[in-house]
Amino acid sequence: MTLEIIHTEKAPAAVGPYSQAIKVGPWLFVSGQIPLAPGKPDLVSGVFADQARQSLENVRQILEAAGHRLTDVVSVDVFLTDMSRFASFNEIYSSFFGGHRPARAVIEVKALPREAQVEVKCIACRHE
């Protein structure tokens, strides 16, 4: 099976030695997305809601670059630096995913790259 590296200018470049995503057959593995705007070195803002929206928008742009949609997502991992933001994240997450309910884990971590408050990664499968 062939591994295809996915890269789009509509999402921030990787901040380390990894790809934005890797496609293998119908599967897409999206690397963790922190709230960087495409082409900019700094976080979108210090406001959690802005960071959550940008992280999810980055995921959406990478999915679309690979020919996938949010409804193809089968699993999501969310990393928060403060679990008290769980409810706030859920509201923003629902605005992206609507009624689609992939498997999901939310993990509290001590720190994230560039002092981000949230990071989102996912796995998608193109089911036809």
Secondary structure, 3 states (H helix, E strand, C coil): CCEEEECCCCCCCCCCCCCCEEEECCEEEEEEECCECCCCCCECCCCHHHHHHHHHHHHHHHHHHCCCCHHHEEEEEEEECCHHHHHHHHHHHHHHHCCCCCEEEEEECCCCHHHCCEEEEEEEECCC
